[in-house]
Amino acid sequence: MNLKQIEDEALHLSEAERAELAQKLLLSLDVPTQEELEEDWLIEACRRAKELDEGIVQPIPAEEVRKKAQALLR
């Protein structure tokens, strides 16, 4: 199947299906590298640690988070 055939078929999909396909195609173009992912997580971890150190946020015990998550899933 060539690009033109795929395009023709895709245009016959419902609007929701076309939106889903478009999202998947766009996401496939911008896949971060492992190094980029690690850097992003390090930046996020540093940001969260700073918020804890400065008292901006308060830590929540893991057991409490687990209980809340389980309650939401019920």
Residue pairs with C-beta under 8 A, 6 or more apart in sequence:
1 9
10 18
10 21
11 18
13 21
32 40
48 57
50 56
51 57
52 59
